[in-house]
C-alpha cells in the first residue's frame, strides 16, 4: 500500500470550493454580465462607452451580450444543463454559486468562508485538522468521516461549531479534543480505535452535549463508562453498539437504569416499559461483569451416510466391535500464550474412557518401549496392564503436543484450531473458555472446541442440545464475532476388543484361533464358550482403542449481527454430495466380500446351474449396482444450529443471577 500523502482539512475544503468555479461562466465577471454591471455602475451614461474595472479585468459593456442574472441562474439549477452540479458536501454551496452570478464583486475569500455553515469532507484522505478551519467563523457542522485523522486539537475548531463528526478515522486518543472544546451538541467518534476515554467525556468539557456516538470502538469497563456519562447533563442520545461492552448480558438494562434522562440508546427508542422493567438494576453494579454469555445450540442433524456396520451387519467381522457416535464441534475463542520454558521430554497421561477424562493419571515411569507400543497399537500388552491401571485403556495424550496422536481429520485443519476430545463437561454447568493465562509472552488469539452431546447414527438425529459458555475477554470476543465461528460435524469411532483377543505385540483379533488355543490349554470348553459370548455382551469390559475423529463437514457461522444489536442467530446449513470415508471403505469391503461369495458359489454349483446363470449374467450385477448406487447416492447434509447472546430482559434476571451465585458459594463452602 502506497504511503498516504499528508493533507490538511483546510486544504481539502479549498479543493472542494474550487469545484464551484465561482469565477467562470456562468459565475464571475465577464461580458455575460452586461445588465447587472450597468445597474451597479455609478458612472452609467446613456449611449456612451463605459469601462468597468473589477480586479484588473476591463469590460467593454457596449460590446457585451444581452444576458441577465435569471437566465444564468437557470443554467446552474436546471438538471439538463451542462453547468448543473450537486452540492451534497454543503447546503450553502448552491446559494454561494447564485451569489457569484448576481453579485460577483462579493466573491472574496473571507466572504466565501463566512458563507459556509455545514461542510461534509468525506473520504478525501485528510490526515490532520489544522488552524485553517478557524477562518470559517460561522461553521456549525463539519463531517470528516472516512479519513486518516489520528488526533484532533480542539483549539483549531471554530467556536461556533455544534456538530463534529469524525467517524471511521484512526483516532485512538481524544485527550487533545478536550483541551478547549467548542460547545458541541453532537460528537461522533464511531468506528475508530478508542480504547479508553479517561475523564474527557464529562460535563466539565461538554455541558451542551446532547448526542454522543462511540460505536464500534474498543471500549471496555461498562460501569466506569456509565459513571462518566452520568455527568453529561443534557445527554439524550447514546450509541455504544459494536463495542465490547455491548456484549455484556446486562448492558442495555444497566445503561437505561443508570442514565434516566436517555431517550435513545443504540438508535433504538427507550420505551417506558423498558425503564420500568430495568428499574433498580443500577444498584446491582457488582453483577454487571465484563463478560459475555453465549448459548450454543444444536437442533438437529440429518442426511448422514449410514455406517457399514449398520447397513451390512453380516459382512462385518466379529471383532473389533465398533462404537460410532456423532457430535457437533463449535470453535470458540481463547487467549493463548506461549510458555517461557518448553518441556524437553513429553509426559504421558492415561485415562480409562471418555467419561473419566477429567481424572488423568500421570505415568512418569513408563519406559520408551511401552510408550511406543501404546502409540502404535493403542492398547497396552496384557503383562503391562497391572503395572498401571486396571480396566479399559483409553486415550494417550502428550503434554507437549497440540493435538491427539490418534486424531484422524480428513480435511485440512487450520493451525489455530485444535480438536480436543478429552474435554467432558456437565451440560447443566456453563463453560469458561476465555480466561487469559498469566504466563509471559505476547497473547495470540486462538480457538478451542466446545463439543455437543454424542449421539449414535440415525437418519434424523434430534439433538435439542444447548450449552451456556462464558467468555471473559470481551475484546477478543468482539473480534471473533467480526470474523465468525467455524462449526464442524464430527464422527468419533472407537474400536473395542475383548481382553482375551489381544495377543503379543499386535492387536489382530483371531477369535477362532484363540478359542482353540484356550481349549487345548485349559481343556475347559465351558470357559471358552463364555469367552465367545463376550462379543455379544456389553463393551464396558472391553479394551478400547483411542478414538478416531473424522471431520464430515464444516460450516462458517457469521456472527457480526451480535455487534449490530441482534441477540439470536439461527440457521440451517446444507452441504450437497457428502460421502463419508466409512461409506467408501464399506463399499470396498462389500465388493471384496461379493467377489469371494461369487467364487464360492461358482465352485459349488453344477454345470447346469452355471449355464443358467450365464443366460442372465446381469441380474446380480444390476442388484449390486443398485446397492452401490444407493450407497454413493448424493445426499444433502442438513445441520440446524442456534447461537444466542445472553441478554437480561428485566432486573429480575440479575436477581436470579445473584441467587445462583449465592447458591454456588454455599455449595463450594459445603464441599470444602
C-alpha positions in Angstrom: 0.0 0.0 0.0 1.4 3.4 -1.0 2.1 5.9 1.6 -0.7 8.4 2.3 0.1 12.0 1.2 -0.5 14.4 4.1 -3.5 16.6 3.5 -4.9 19.1 6.0 -8.6 19.7 6.4 -8.4 23.3 5.3 -6.6 22.3 2.0 -9.3 19.6 1.3 -12.0 22.2 1.8 -10.3 24.7 -0.5 -10.1 22.0 -3.2 -13.8 21.4 -2.8 -14.6 25.1 -3.1 -12.6 25.3 -6.3 -15.0 22.8 -7.9 -17.7 25.5 -7.8 -15.9 27.6 -10.4 -17.0 30.9 -8.9 -15.0 33.0 -11.4 -16.0 31.0 -14.5 -19.1 31.1 -16.7 -21.9 31.4 -15.7 -20.5 32.9 -12.5 -17.9 35.6 -12.1 -17.3 38.8 -14.1 -17.5 38.7 -17.9 -19.2 40.0 -20.9 -22.3 38.0 -19.9 -23.0 40.4 -17.0 -24.0 43.5 -19.0 -27.3 44.3 -17.3 -26.1 43.8 -13.8 -22.9 45.7 -14.3 -24.7 48.7 -15.8 -27.1 48.7 -12.8 -24.2 48.8 -10.3 -22.0 51.2 -12.2 -22.3 54.7 -10.7 -20.9 56.4 -13.8 -23.5 54.9 -16.2 -24.1 57.2 -19.3 -26.7 56.5 -21.9 -25.2 55.7 -25.3 -21.6 56.2 -24.1 -18.8 53.7 -23.7 -18.2 52.8 -20.1 -15.2 50.9 -18.8 -15.7 48.9 -15.5 -12.7 47.8 -13.6 -13.1 44.7 -11.3 -9.9 43.1 -10.0 -7.8 44.1 -13.0 -10.5 43.0 -15.5 -11.6 45.5 -18.1 -15.0 45.0 -19.7 -16.4 46.9 -22.7 -20.1 47.0 -21.7 -21.2 48.2 -25.1 -19.8 45.0 -26.7 -21.4 42.7 -24.1 -24.1 40.2 -24.9 -27.7 40.7 -23.8 -27.9 38.3 -20.7 -29.4 38.8 -17.3 -28.8 37.0 -14.0 -32.1 35.0 -14.1 -31.0 33.3 -17.3 -27.6 32.5 -15.8 -29.1 31.1 -12.6 -31.3 28.8 -14.7 -28.2 27.3 -16.2 -26.9 26.1 -12.8 -30.3 25.0 -11.5 -31.7 23.0 -14.4 -30.6 19.3 -14.2 -30.5 19.2 -18.0 -27.8 22.0 -18.1 -24.2 21.0 -18.5 -23.4 23.5 -15.7 -25.7 21.8 -13.2 -23.9 20.4 -10.1 -24.9 18.6 -7.0 -24.0 20.2 -3.7 -24.2 17.2 -1.2 -21.0 18.3 0.5 -22.5 21.6 1.7 -26.0 23.1 2.0 -24.6 26.6 1.3 -22.7 25.7 -1.9 -25.7 26.3 -4.2 -26.6 29.6 -2.6 -23.0 30.7 -2.8 -22.9 30.0 -6.6 -26.1 32.0 -7.1 -24.4 34.9 -5.3 -21.4 34.6 -7.6 -23.9 35.2 -10.5 -25.9 38.0 -9.0 -23.1 39.8 -7.1 -19.7 38.6 -8.4 -18.0 41.6 -6.8 -18.7 40.0 -3.4 -16.8 36.8 -4.1 -13.7 37.2 -1.9 -12.0 34.6 0.3 -13.3 35.9 3.6 -16.8 36.3 2.3 -16.7 32.8 0.8 -15.6 31.2 4.1 -18.2 33.1 6.1 -21.0 31.7 3.9 -20.5 28.1 5.0 -22.3 26.7 8.0 -22.1 23.0 7.0 -19.2 21.1 5.4 -19.0 17.4 4.5 -15.5 16.3 3.6 -15.8 12.5 3.5 -13.1 10.2 2.1 -10.7 12.9 1.0 -7.6 11.4 2.6 -7.4 14.1 5.3 -4.7 13.4 7.8 -4.8 16.5 10.0 -7.1 19.2 11.3 -5.2 22.5 11.1 -5.8 26.0 12.2 -7.2 27.0 8.8 -10.7 25.9 10.0 -10.7 29.0 12.2 -11.4 31.1 9.1 -14.9 29.5 8.9 -16.3 31.8 11.6 -19.9 30.7 11.0 -19.3 27.0 10.7 -21.8 25.0 12.8 -21.4 21.4 11.4 -18.4 19.6 9.9 -18.1 16.0 8.9 -14.7 14.5 8.3 -15.5 10.8 8.2 -13.6 8.0 6.4 -10.3 9.8 6.5 -6.9 9.2 8.2 -7.1 11.6 11.2 -5.3 10.4 14.3 -5.6 13.3 16.7 -7.9 16.3 17.0 -6.8 19.6 18.6 -9.9 21.4 19.8 -8.1 24.8 19.6 -8.3 24.6 15.8 -12.1 24.2 15.8 -14.3 27.2 15.3 -16.2 28.5 18.4 -19.5 28.4 16.5 -19.2 24.6 15.9 -22.1 22.5 17.2 -21.7 19.2 15.3 -18.4 17.3 14.9 -18.5 14.0 13.0 -15.2 12.0 12.9 -16.5 8.5 12.1 -14.1 5.9 10.6 -10.8 7.5 11.2 -7.6 6.4 13.1 -8.3 8.2 16.4 -7.1 6.3 19.5 -6.8 9.2 21.9 -9.2 12.1 22.5 -7.2 14.0 25.1 -6.4 16.9 22.7 -10.0 17.1 21.8 -10.9 18.2 25.3 -8.3 20.9 25.8 -10.6 23.8 24.7 -13.6 22.3 23.0 -16.4 24.3 21.4 -19.9 23.9 22.8 -20.7 20.8 20.8 -24.2 19.3 20.8 -23.2 16.2 18.8 -19.9 14.4 18.9 -19.4 11.4 16.5 -16.4 9.2 17.1 -17.7 5.9 15.8 -15.6 3.2 14.1 -12.2 4.4 15.5 -9.7 2.7 17.8 -10.6 4.3 21.1 -10.0 2.0 24.0 -10.2 4.5 26.9 -11.8 7.8 27.5 -10.1 8.9 30.7 -12.0 11.8 32.1 -12.5 13.6 28.8 -16.2 12.9 28.1 -17.7 14.6 31.1 -19.9 17.6 31.8 -16.9 19.7 32.6 -15.9 19.8 28.9 -19.2 19.1 27.2 -22.0 20.8 29.1 -24.2 21.2 25.9 -23.6 17.7 24.5 -26.9 16.1 23.6 -25.8 13.2 21.3 -22.7 11.0 21.6 -21.7 8.3 19.2 -18.9 6.0 20.3 -20.0 2.9 18.4 -17.6 0.2 17.1 -14.6 1.2 19.2 -12.6 -0.8 21.8 -14.3 0.4 24.9 -14.5 -1.9 27.9 -15.5 -1.3 31.6 -19.2 -0.6 31.4 -19.7 0.7 35.0 -16.9 3.2 34.6 -18.3 4.5 31.3 -21.7 4.9 32.7 -20.4 6.9 35.7 -18.7 9.2 33.3 -21.7 9.7 31.0 -23.9 10.4 34.0 -22.0 13.8 34.4 -23.3 15.0 31.0 -26.4 17.0 32.0 -28.1 17.2 28.5 -27.2 13.8 27.1 -30.2 12.2 25.4 -28.8 10.0 22.6 -26.1 7.5 23.2 -24.6 4.9 20.8 -22.3 2.2 22.1 -23.1 -0.8 19.9 -20.2 -2.6 18.4 -18.1 -2.1 21.5 -17.0 -5.0 23.7 -19.2 -3.5 26.5 -22.4 -4.0 24.3 -21.9 -7.8 24.6 -22.5 -7.9 28.3 -25.7 -9.5 29.4 -26.9 -6.6 31.5 -25.6 -3.9 29.1 -28.8 -2.2 27.9 -30.7 -2.5 31.2 -27.9 -1.1 33.3 -27.4 1.8 30.9 -31.1 2.7 30.8 -31.5 2.5 34.6 -28.3 4.5 35.3 -28.9 7.2 32.7 -32.5 8.1 33.4 -32.5 11.1 31.0 -31.6 9.0 28.0 -34.3 8.7 25.3 -32.4 6.8 22.6 -29.8 4.0 23.1 -28.1 2.5 20.1 -30.5 4.1 17.6 -33.4 2.5 19.4 -36.0 4.4 21.3 -36.2 3.7 25.0 -39.7 2.7 25.9 -41.5 3.3 29.2 -41.8 -0.4 29.7 -38.0 -0.8 29.5 -37.5 1.8 32.1 -40.0 0.1 34.4 -38.5 -3.4 33.7 -35.0 -2.4 34.5 -35.8 -0.2 37.5 -33.3 -0.9 40.3 -30.7 -2.6 38.1 -28.3 0.3 38.6 -27.9 -0.8 42.3 -26.7 -4.2 41.3 -23.4 -3.0 40.0 -21.5 -6.0 41.3 -23.4 -8.3 39.0 -22.6 -6.3 35.8 -19.4 -8.0 34.9 -17.3 -7.6 31.8 -18.1 -10.9 30.3 -20.4 -12.3 27.6 -22.7 -15.2 27.9 -23.2 -17.2 24.6 -25.7 -20.1 24.3 -24.8 -22.6 21.7 -27.5 -24.9 20.4 -27.7 -27.9 18.1 -31.3 -28.5 16.9 -31.0 -31.4 14.5 -28.7 -33.2 12.1 -29.8 -35.3 9.2 -28.5 -36.7 5.9 -25.5 -38.6 7.3 -24.4 -41.7 5.4 -25.3 -45.0 7.0 -22.3 -46.7 8.7 -21.2 -50.0 7.3 -21.8 -52.0 10.5 -25.5 -50.9 10.4 -26.0 -51.2 6.6 -24.3 -54.6 6.3 -24.0 -56.2 9.7 -23.5 -59.7 8.3 -20.5 -58.7 6.2 -18.6 -57.3 9.2 -16.1 -59.3 11.3 -16.8 -60.3 14.8 -14.1 -58.0 16.2 -13.5 -55.3 16.7 -16.8 -54.0 18.0 -17.1 -50.5 16.5 -18.7 -47.8 18.6 -19.6 -44.9 16.3 -21.0 -41.6 17.6 -21.6 -38.2 16.1 -21.3 -34.7 17.6 -21.1 -31.0 16.6 -18.0 -29.1 17.4 -18.0 -25.3 18.0 -14.7 -23.4 17.7 -14.7 -20.6 20.3 -12.1 -18.1 21.1 -9.5 -18.2 23.8 -6.3 -16.3 24.6 -3.2 -18.5 24.3 0.3 -17.5 25.4 3.5 -19.4 24.7 5.1 -20.7 27.9 8.5 -19.3 28.8 10.1 -22.8 29.1 9.2 -25.7 27.0 9.3 -29.3 28.2 12.2 -31.2 26.9 10.5 -34.6 27.0 6.8 -35.3 26.7 4.9 -36.6 29.7 2.4 -39.4 29.1 -1.1 -39.3 30.6 -3.6 -42.2 30.5 -7.2 -42.5 31.4 -9.7 -45.2 31.0 -12.6 -43.8 29.0 -14.4 -40.6 27.8 -16.4 -40.4 31.0 -13.4 -40.2 33.2 -11.4 -37.8 31.1 -11.0 -35.3 33.9 -9.3 -37.9 36.1 -5.9 -38.0 34.3 -3.3 -40.3 35.8 0.4 -39.4 35.1 2.7 -42.2 34.1 6.2 -40.9 34.9 7.8 -44.4 34.9 6.6 -45.5 31.5 9.6 -46.8 29.6 10.2 -45.9 25.9 9.3 -49.4 24.6 5.9 -49.4 26.3 5.2 -45.9 25.2 6.0 -46.8 21.6 3.8 -49.8 21.8 0.8 -47.7 23.1 1.3 -45.1 20.4 1.4 -47.7 17.7 -1.2 -50.2 18.8 -3.4 -48.0 21.0 -3.6 -50.6 23.8 -1.2 -52.0 26.3 0.1 -55.5 26.4 -1.5 -57.8 28.9 1.6 -58.1 31.0 1.7 -54.3 31.4 -1.9 -53.7 32.4 -1.4 -54.5 36.0 1.5 -52.1 36.2 -0.6 -49.1 35.5 -4.4 -49.1 35.7 -7.0 -51.8 35.7 -9.9 -51.7 33.3 -10.2 -50.5 29.8 -7.5 -48.4 28.3 -8.4 -45.1 26.7 -6.7 -42.1 25.1 -3.0 -41.4 25.3 -2.1 -37.7 25.5 1.2 -35.9 25.2 1.6 -32.8 27.3 3.9 -31.3 24.7 1.6 -32.0 21.8 -1.1 -29.6 20.4 -3.4 -32.4 19.2 -4.2 -36.1 19.8 -1.8 -38.6 18.4 -4.7 -40.6 17.1 -6.8 -37.8 15.7 -7.8 -38.5 12.1 -9.1 -35.5 10.2 -9.9 -36.0 6.6 -10.0 -32.3 5.8 -7.0 -29.9 6.3 -7.0 -28.2 9.6 -6.1 -24.6 10.4 -3.1 -24.3 12.7 -5.1 -22.2 15.0 -7.7 -24.9 15.7 -7.3 -27.9 17.9 -9.5 -30.9 18.3 -9.9 -31.8 21.9 -11.9 -35.0 22.5 -10.8 -35.3 26.1 -12.9 -32.4 27.4 -16.1 -33.6 29.1 -18.3 -31.1 30.7 -21.5 -31.1 32.5 -24.3 -29.8 30.3 -26.0 -28.1 33.2 -23.0 -26.0 34.0 -21.6 -23.1 31.9 -18.1 -23.3 30.5 -15.5 -20.7 30.9 -13.3 -20.9 27.9 -11.7 -17.4 27.5 -9.6 -16.9 30.5 -6.2 -15.4 29.6 -3.2 -17.1 31.1 -0.7 -15.3 33.3 2.4 -16.6 31.6 4.8 -14.1 30.0 4.7 -13.5 26.3 2.5 -11.9 23.7 -1.0 -13.2 23.7 -2.3 -14.8 20.5 -6.0 -15.3 19.7 -6.7 -19.0 19.1 -9.8 -21.1 19.2 -10.7 -24.2 21.2 -13.6 -26.7 20.7 -16.8 -27.0 22.6 -18.5 -30.3 21.8 -22.1 -31.1 21.8 -23.6 -34.3 23.1 -22.7 -37.5 21.4 -25.4 -39.4 19.6 -25.4 -42.7 17.6 -26.2 -42.7 14.0 -29.7 -42.0 12.8 -31.2 -40.7 9.6 -32.6 -37.7 11.5 -30.8 -37.0 14.8 -32.6 -34.7 17.2 -30.0 -33.2 19.4 -32.0 -30.5 21.2 -28.8 -29.6 22.9 -27.8 -26.3 24.4 -24.8 -25.1 26.3 -24.0 -21.8 28.0 -20.5 -20.6 27.5 -19.0 -17.7 29.4 -16.4 -15.6 27.5 -14.5 -13.1 29.7 -12.1 -11.4 27.2 -14.6 -9.1 25.6 -12.2 -7.5 23.1 -11.3 -11.0 21.8 -14.9 -11.9 21.6 -15.7 -8.8 19.7 -13.0 -9.6 17.1 -14.2 -13.2 17.0 -17.8 -12.1 16.2 -16.4 -10.0 13.3 -14.7 -13.0 11.7 -17.4 -15.6 12.5 -17.3 -19.1 14.0 -16.4 -22.4 12.5 -18.6 -25.4 13.2 -17.7 -29.0 12.4 -19.8 -32.1 12.1 -17.6 -34.8 13.6 -17.6 -38.6 13.7 -16.0 -40.5 16.5 -15.0 -44.1 16.1 -13.8 -46.4 18.9 -12.8 -50.0 18.4 -13.5 -52.3 21.3 -11.6 -55.6 21.8 -12.1 -58.3 24.4 -9.1 -58.8 26.6 -8.6 -62.4 25.5 -8.3 -61.2 21.9 -5.2 -59.1 22.5 -2.2 -61.1 21.6 1.6 -60.4 21.8 2.8 -57.3 20.0 -0.1 -56.9 17.7 -3.8 -56.4 18.0 -5.2 -58.7 15.3 -8.3 -60.3 16.5 -8.3 -64.1 16.0 -11.3 -65.4 17.9 -11.3 -68.8 16.4 -7.6 -69.4 17.0 -7.8 -68.0 20.5 -10.7 -70.3 21.2 -8.9 -73.4 20.0 -5.8 -72.4 22.0 -7.8 -72.0 25.1 -9.4 -75.4 24.6 -6.1 -77.1 24.3 -4.5 -75.4 27.3 -7.3 -75.4 29.8 -9.4 -78.2 28.4 -12.4 -76.3 29.7 -14.8 -75.8 26.8 -17.3 -74.2 29.0 -14.9 -71.3 29.8 -14.2 -71.0 26.1 -17.9 -70.7 25.4 -18.2 -68.0 28.0 -15.4 -66.0 26.3 -17.1 -66.4 23.0 -20.3 -64.9 24.5 -18.4 -61.7 25.4 -18.6 -60.5 21.8 -22.3 -60.0 22.2 -22.1 -58.7 25.7 -21.6 -55.1 26.7 -18.3 -53.4 25.8 -17.7 -52.0 29.2 -15.1 -54.7 30.0 -13.5 -54.5 26.6 -10.2 -52.8 25.7 -10.9 -49.7 23.7 -8.6 -48.2 21.2 -8.1 -44.4 21.1 -11.0 -42.7 19.4 -10.5 -41.6 15.8 -12.1 -38.4 14.7 -13.3 -37.6 11.2 -14.4 -34.2 10.0 -17.5 -34.9 8.0 -18.5 -31.4 7.1 -17.5 -27.8 8.2 -19.6 -24.6 8.1 -18.8 -21.0 8.8 -21.3 -19.1 11.0 -21.4 -15.3 10.6 -21.9 -13.6 14.0 -21.4 -10.0 13.2 -25.1 -9.5 13.7 -24.4 -9.5 17.5 -22.4 -6.4 17.1 -25.3 -4.7 15.4 -27.7 -5.3 18.2 -29.1 -8.7 17.3 -29.4 -11.3 20.1 -30.0 -14.6 18.3 -28.7 -16.3 15.2 -30.5 -19.4 13.8 -29.8 -21.1 10.6 -29.9 -24.5 8.8 -26.7 -25.2 6.9 -26.7 -27.6 4.0 -24.0 -29.4 2.1 -24.5 -31.5 -1.0 -22.7 -34.7 -2.0 -21.5 -35.6 1.4 -19.9 -39.0 1.3 -18.1 -40.1 4.4 -14.9 -42.2 4.4 -16.7 -45.0 6.2 -19.1 -45.4 3.3 -16.2 -45.6 0.8 -14.5 -48.3 3.0 -17.8 -50.1 3.3 -18.2 -50.1 -0.5 -14.7 -51.5 -1.0 -15.2 -54.2 1.6 -18.6 -55.2 0.3 -17.1 -55.6 -3.2 -14.4 -57.9 -1.9 -16.9 -60.0 0.0 -19.2 -60.2 -3.0 -16.3 -61.5 -5.2 -15.4 -64.2 -2.6 -19.1 -65.2 -2.4 -19.3 -65.4 -6.2 -16.2 -67.7 -6.3 -17.6 -70.0 -3.6 -21.0 -70.2 -5.2 -19.5 -70.8 -8.7 -17.4 -73.7 -7.4 -20.3 -75.3 -5.5 -22.9 -75.1 -8.3 -23.3 -77.7 -11.0 -22.6 -77.0 -14.7 -26.3 -76.8 -15.5 -26.8 -74.1 -12.9 -23.7 -72.3 -14.2 -25.2 -72.4 -17.7 -28.5 -71.0 -16.4 -26.5 -68.2 -14.7 -24.8 -67.3 -17.9 -28.1 -66.8 -19.6 -28.8 -63.9 -17.3 -25.4 -62.6 -16.1 -26.7 -59.1 -15.5 -29.3 -59.9 -12.8 -26.9 -59.9 -9.9 -24.8 -57.1 -11.3 -27.9 -55.0 -11.5 -28.8 -55.7 -7.9 -25.2 -54.9 -6.8 -25.1 -51.7 -8.8 -28.4 -50.6 -7.2 -26.9 -51.2 -3.8 -23.7 -49.4 -4.7 -25.6 -46.5 -6.3 -27.7 -46.2 -3.1 -24.6 -46.1 -1.0 -22.9 -43.4 -3.2 -26.1 -41.5 -3.9 -25.7 -37.8 -3.4 -27.1 -36.7 -0.1 -27.9 -33.4 1.5 -26.5 -33.0 5.0 -28.5 -30.5 7.0 -27.3 -29.0 10.3 -29.7 -26.8 12.2 -28.0 -24.7 15.0 -28.7 -21.6 17.0 -26.4 -19.1 18.8 -27.8 -16.7 21.3 -26.2 -13.8 23.1 -27.1 -13.5 26.7 -29.4 -10.6 27.5 -31.2 -9.6 30.6 -34.8 -8.7 29.8 -35.7 -7.4 33.3 -34.0 -6.6 36.6 -35.3 -9.9 37.9 -32.8 -11.7 35.6 -29.9 -10.1 37.6 -31.6 -11.1 40.9 -31.7 -14.7 39.6 -28.0 -14.5 38.8 -27.3 -13.3 42.3 -29.3 -16.1 43.8 -27.5 -18.7 41.6 -24.1 -17.1 42.6 -25.0 -17.3 46.3 -26.1 -20.9 45.9 -22.8 -21.7 44.2 -20.9 -20.1 47.1 -22.9 -22.3 49.6 -22.1 -25.4 47.6 -18.4 -24.6 47.4 -18.4 -24.0 51.2 -20.0 -27.3 51.8 -17.7 -29.2 49.5 -14.7 -27.7 51.2 
